[in-house]
Amino acid sequence: MTTPPIDAAETVYGQQSAYERHIEGFGTVRLLPVDPGRDARLLHGWVTEERARFWGMGGTTVEQVEEIYAHLDSLTTHHGYLVLRDDAPVALFQTYAPEADRVSECYDARPGDFGVHILVGPTGGAAPEHGFTGHLLATLIDFVFADPEHRRIVAEPDAANAKAVALLERAGFELGPEIVMPEIDLPEVFLPEKRARLAFLTRTAFEAYRPA
């Protein structure tokens, strides 16, 4: 069954932002906590595209997407955010405590480590906008380091996702080794085995790299 297309312009995202930043010449970027009931159809359209195959949710239904993010919303260690640019949804941002995630089986987590996943939404056929993902990633990094307890960002994109790895490098991340994250098969969530590339951005490196 084909899911009807989403007209995001019809959705009003009026809730309190978890974070907001205005970028001159780009617009206002806001982070809103994912609302599973409101956002499931939109996110399903994103995660089931071929371009999002590295996200690992290509075979899900709308109902399964809603269940996955309802489960995520029930956790205190994992969080999902819808990223808006001038009130239009443009990305999905997920954060997690590495010590409560399967990645902790693959590297020695430090106090202050903070894990992230980023999925940029489709462009709707428009030509890529120069600097678009860079502005988004910079805002998300600012959001993470706004909390003084976060000392290092940990990312683990699919090792075969060269674009994601290159984006992190351009943002100042230091690449770590390739790892194999174990399969998770629980009643509330299934995650297949994943070969990933670790990447790290320390607060010190961020503050040195960030333009004045």
TITOR-593281 format. One record per residue: residue in one letter; z, y, x of N, C-alpha, C, O in turn. Coordinates in steps of 0.2 Angstrom, whole numbers. Example, Ala and Ser with C-alpha at 12.3 -4.5 7.8 and 13.67 -1.06 7.14 Angstrom:
BEGIN
aa,n.c3,n.c2,n.c1,ca.c3,ca.c2,ca.c1,c.c3,c.c2,c.c1,o.c3,o.c2,o.c1
A,39,-28,66,39,-22,62,39,-16,66,42,-17,71
S,35,-11,64,36,-5,68,39,0,64,40,6,67
//
This chain:
BEGIN
aa,n.c3,n.c2,n.c1,ca.c3,ca.c2,ca.c1,c.c3,c.c2,c.c1,o.c3,o.c2,o.c1
M,0,-6,4,0,0,0,0,6,4,4,7,9
T,-4,11,3,-5,17,7,0,22,4,0,24,-2
T,4,25,9,9,30,7,5,37,6,1,39,10
P,6,40,0,3,47,-1,4,52,4,10,52,7
P,-1,56,6,0,61,11,6,66,9,8,67,3
I,9,68,14,15,73,14,12,80,14,9,82,19
D,14,84,9,12,91,10,19,95,12,23,97,8
A,20,95,19,26,98,21,28,105,19,33,107,19
A,22,109,17,23,115,15,27,116,8,30,121,7
E,27,110,5,30,110,-2,38,109,-1,42,110,-6
T,40,107,5,47,105,6,51,111,9,48,115,13
V,56,113,6,60,119,8,66,116,12,70,112,10
Y,66,118,18,71,116,23,76,122,24,76,125,28
G,81,122,19,85,128,18,92,126,21,96,131,21
Q,93,120,24,100,119,26,102,122,32,98,125,36
Q,108,122,34,111,125,40,108,122,46,108,116,47
S,105,126,51,102,123,57,108,121,62,113,124,62
A,107,115,65,111,113,70,110,117,77,114,118,81
Y,104,120,77,102,125,83,96,129,81,92,126,77
E,96,135,84,90,139,82,88,143,88,93,146,91
R,82,144,90,80,148,95,73,151,94,69,148,91
H,73,158,95,66,161,94,63,162,101,66,164,106
I,57,160,101,53,161,107,47,166,106,43,165,102
E,47,171,110,42,176,109,35,173,110,34,170,115
G,31,175,105,24,172,105,23,165,103,18,163,103
F,29,162,101,28,155,99,31,154,92,28,151,88
G,37,157,91,40,157,84,47,155,85,50,155,90
T,50,153,79,57,151,79,57,144,78,54,141,74
V,61,140,83,62,133,82,69,132,80,74,135,82
R,69,127,75,76,125,72,76,118,72,72,114,71
L,83,116,73,84,109,72,89,108,66,94,111,66
L,86,103,62,90,101,56,92,94,56,88,90,58
P,98,92,54,99,85,54,95,81,49,93,84,44
V,92,76,51,87,72,47,91,70,40,97,67,41
D,88,71,35,90,69,28,86,63,26,80,64,25
P,88,57,27,84,51,25,80,51,19,75,49,19
G,84,53,14,80,54,7,74,59,7,69,57,4
R,76,64,10,70,70,10,65,68,15,59,70,14
D,67,66,21,62,65,26,59,59,28,54,58,32
A,61,53,24,58,47,25,50,46,25,47,44,29
R,47,49,20,40,49,19,37,53,25,32,50,27
L,39,58,26,36,62,32,37,58,38,32,58,42
L,43,56,40,43,52,46,40,46,46,37,44,52
H,39,43,41,35,36,40,28,38,42,25,34,46
G,25,43,40,18,45,42,17,47,49,12,45,52
W,23,49,52,22,50,60,23,44,64,19,42,68
V,28,40,62,30,34,66,25,28,66,25,24,70
T,21,28,60,16,23,59,9,24,62,5,20,61
E,8,30,65,2,32,68,1,28,74,6,27,78
E,-5,27,76,-7,23,82,-4,27,88,-1,24,93
R,-4,34,88,-2,38,93,5,37,95,8,39,100
A,9,35,89,16,34,90,19,27,91,24,25,90
R,14,23,94,15,16,95,21,15,99,25,10,99
F,23,19,104,28,19,109,35,19,105,40,18,108
W,35,22,99,41,23,95,44,17,93,50,16,91
G,39,12,92,42,5,90,43,4,83,46,-1,81
M,40,8,78,41,8,71,35,7,67,34,9,61
G,30,5,71,23,5,68,22,1,61,18,2,57
G,26,-5,61,25,-9,55,30,-8,49,31,-12,45
T,34,-2,49,39,-1,44,36,2,38,30,5,38
T,40,1,33,38,4,26,42,11,26,47,12,29
V,40,15,20,44,21,19,52,19,18,56,22,20
E,53,14,14,60,12,12,63,10,19,69,11,19
Q,60,6,23,63,4,29,65,10,34,70,10,37
V,60,15,34,62,21,38,68,25,35,72,27,39
E,68,25,28,74,28,25,81,24,27,86,27,29
E,80,18,27,86,14,29,88,15,36,94,15,38
I,83,15,40,85,16,48,88,22,49,93,23,52
Y,86,28,46,89,34,47,95,35,43,100,39,45
A,96,31,37,103,31,34,108,28,38,113,30,39
H,106,23,42,110,19,46,112,24,52,118,24,54
L,107,27,55,108,32,60,113,37,58,117,39,62
D,112,40,52,116,45,50,124,43,49,128,47,49
S,125,36,48,132,34,48,135,33,54,141,32,54
L,132,34,60,135,33,66,137,40,69,135,45,67
T,142,39,73,145,45,76,142,46,83,143,51,87
T,139,41,86,136,41,93,129,42,93,126,44,98
H,125,42,87,118,43,87,116,48,82,119,48,76
H,111,52,83,110,58,78,102,59,78,99,58,83
G,100,61,72,93,62,72,92,69,69,95,72,65
Y,87,73,72,85,80,70,78,81,68,74,78,72
L,76,84,63,70,86,62,69,93,65,73,98,64
V,64,94,69,62,100,73,57,104,69,52,102,68
L,59,110,67,54,115,64,52,120,68,56,123,72
R,46,122,67,43,128,70,41,133,65,36,131,61
D,44,138,64,43,143,58,43,139,52,39,140,47
D,48,135,51,50,131,45,44,126,43,44,123,38
A,40,124,48,36,118,47,38,113,52,39,114,58
P,39,106,50,41,101,54,36,99,59,30,98,58
V,38,99,65,33,98,71,36,92,76,32,90,80
A,42,90,75,44,84,80,51,81,77,54,84,72
L,52,75,79,58,72,78,62,71,85,59,69,90
F,68,73,84,72,73,90,79,68,89,82,70,84
Q,80,63,93,86,59,92,90,59,98,87,59,104
T,96,59,97,101,59,103,106,54,102,107,51,97
Y,109,52,108,114,46,107,118,46,114,117,49,119
A,124,43,113,129,42,118,126,36,122,127,30,119
P,124,36,128,122,30,132,126,24,132,124,19,132
E,133,26,132,138,20,133,138,16,126,140,11,126
A,135,19,121,135,15,114,128,13,113,127,11,107
D,124,13,118,117,11,117,115,6,122,118,4,127
R,109,2,120,107,-4,124,105,-1,131,105,-5,136
V,104,5,132,102,7,139,107,7,144,106,6,150
S,114,6,141,119,6,146,119,-1,149,123,-2,154
E,116,-6,147,115,-12,150,110,-12,156,110,-17,160
C,107,-6,157,102,-6,162,103,-1,167,99,-1,172
Y,108,3,166,110,8,172,117,10,171,120,8,166
D,120,12,176,127,14,176,128,21,173,127,26,176
A,130,21,167,131,28,163,137,32,166,142,29,168
R,136,38,167,141,43,170,144,46,164,141,47,159
P,151,49,165,154,53,160,149,59,159,147,62,165
G,148,62,153,144,67,152,136,66,151,133,71,150
D,134,60,152,127,58,151,126,58,143,130,57,139
F,120,60,142,118,61,135,111,59,134,106,62,137
G,109,54,130,103,52,129,98,55,124,101,58,119
V,92,55,125,87,59,120,81,54,119,79,51,124
H,78,55,113,71,53,111,68,58,108,71,62,104
I,61,59,110,57,65,107,51,62,104,47,58,108
L,49,63,98,42,62,95,39,68,92,42,71,87
V,34,70,95,30,76,93,26,74,87,22,69,88
G,26,78,82,22,76,76,15,77,77,13,80,82
P,11,75,72,3,75,73,1,83,72,5,87,69
T,-5,84,74,-7,91,74,-11,92,68,-14,98,67
G,-13,87,64,-17,88,58,-24,89,60,-28,92,56
G,-26,87,66,-33,88,68,-35,94,72,-40,95,74
A,-30,98,72,-31,104,76,-31,103,83,-28,98,86
A,-34,107,87,-35,106,94,-28,107,97,-24,111,95
P,-26,104,103,-19,105,106,-18,112,108,-22,115,110
E,-12,114,107,-10,121,108,-7,121,115,-2,118,116
H,-9,125,120,-7,125,126,1,128,126,2,133,123
G,5,124,130,12,125,130,16,123,124,22,124,124
F,13,120,119,17,118,113,23,113,115,28,115,113
T,21,108,118,26,103,119,31,105,124,37,104,124
G,29,110,129,34,112,134,39,117,131,45,117,132
H,37,121,126,41,125,122,46,121,118,52,123,118
L,44,116,115,48,112,111,53,109,115,59,109,114
L,51,105,121,56,102,125,61,107,128,67,105,129
A,59,113,130,63,117,133,69,119,128,75,120,130
T,67,120,122,72,121,116,77,116,116,83,117,115
L,74,110,116,78,104,115,83,103,120,89,101,119
I,81,104,126,85,104,132,91,109,132,97,108,133
D,89,115,130,94,121,129,99,119,124,105,120,125
F,97,115,118,102,113,113,107,108,116,113,108,115
V,104,103,120,109,98,123,114,102,128,120,100,127
F,111,106,132,116,109,137,120,115,134,124,118,138
A,119,116,128,123,121,125,130,118,124,135,122,123
D,131,112,124,138,109,124,140,107,131,137,104,135
P,145,111,133,147,110,140,149,103,143,150,102,149
E,151,99,138,152,92,140,146,88,142,147,82,145
H,140,90,140,134,87,142,132,89,150,130,94,151
R,133,84,154,132,85,161,125,83,163,122,85,168
R,122,78,160,116,75,162,112,72,156,115,68,152
I,106,74,155,101,71,150,98,65,153,96,65,158
V,98,60,149,95,53,150,89,52,145,90,52,139
A,83,51,148,78,49,144,75,42,146,75,41,152
E,72,38,142,69,32,144,63,31,140,63,26,135
P,58,35,141,51,33,138,48,27,139,50,24,145
D,44,24,135,40,18,137,37,19,143,34,24,145
A,38,14,148,35,14,154,27,15,154,24,18,159
A,24,13,149,17,14,148,14,21,145,9,22,145
N,19,25,143,18,31,140,17,36,146,22,40,147
A,12,37,149,11,41,155,12,48,153,14,52,157
K,9,50,147,10,57,144,17,59,144,19,65,146
A,21,55,141,28,57,140,32,57,147,36,62,148
V,30,53,151,33,53,158,31,59,162,36,63,165
A,25,61,161,23,67,165,26,73,162,27,78,165
L,27,74,155,30,79,152,37,80,154,39,86,156
L,41,75,155,48,75,157,48,78,165,52,82,166
E,43,75,169,43,78,176,41,85,176,45,89,180
R,37,88,172,35,95,172,41,99,170,42,105,171
A,46,96,166,52,99,163,58,99,168,63,102,167
G,56,96,174,62,96,179,66,89,179,70,89,183
F,64,84,175,67,78,176,66,74,182,60,75,185
E,70,71,185,69,66,190,68,59,188,73,57,184
L,63,56,190,62,49,188,66,44,191,67,44,197
G,68,39,187,72,34,190,68,27,190,62,28,189
P,71,22,190,67,15,190,65,13,183,67,16,178
E,60,9,183,58,5,177,64,0,175,67,-3,180
I,65,0,169,70,-5,166,67,-9,160,62,-7,157
V,70,-15,159,69,-18,153,75,-18,148,80,-21,150
M,74,-15,143,80,-14,138,79,-20,133,74,-22,130
P,85,-23,132,85,-30,128,84,-29,121,85,-23,118
E,81,-34,117,80,-34,110,87,-33,107,92,-36,109
I,87,-29,101,92,-29,97,90,-31,90,85,-29,87
D,93,-36,87,92,-39,81,98,-40,77,102,-45,77
L,99,-35,73,105,-34,68,103,-33,61,97,-31,60
P,107,-35,56,105,-34,49,102,-27,48,98,-26,44
E,106,-22,51,104,-15,49,98,-12,54,96,-7,52
V,97,-15,59,92,-12,63,89,-18,68,92,-22,70
F,82,-17,69,79,-22,74,75,-17,79,71,-13,77
L,77,-19,85,73,-15,91,70,-20,96,74,-24,98
P,64,-20,97,61,-25,101,62,-24,108,64,-18,110
E,62,-29,113,63,-27,120,58,-22,122,52,-21,119
K,60,-18,127,56,-12,129,57,-11,136,62,-11,139
R,51,-10,139,50,-9,146,50,-1,147,45,2,144
A,55,2,150,55,9,150,56,12,157,57,8,162
R,55,19,157,56,22,164,61,27,163,61,32,159
L,67,26,166,72,31,166,70,38,169,66,38,174
A,73,43,166,72,50,169,78,54,167,82,53,162
F,80,58,172,87,61,172,86,69,173,82,71,177
L,90,73,170,90,80,171,97,82,171,100,82,166
T,100,84,177,107,86,177,107,93,175,102,97,175
R,113,95,173,114,102,171,113,107,177,110,112,177
T,115,105,183,113,109,189,106,110,190,104,115,192
A,102,105,190,95,105,190,92,110,185,87,114,186
F,94,109,179,92,113,173,93,120,175,89,124,174
E,99,122,177,101,129,178,97,132,184,95,138,184
A,95,128,189,91,130,194,84,131,192,80,135,195
Y,82,126,188,74,126,186,73,131,181,67,134,181
R,78,132,177,76,137,171,74,144,173,78,147,177
P,69,147,170,67,153,172,73,158,170,76,157,165
A,74,163,174,79,168,173,77,172,166,81,177,164
//
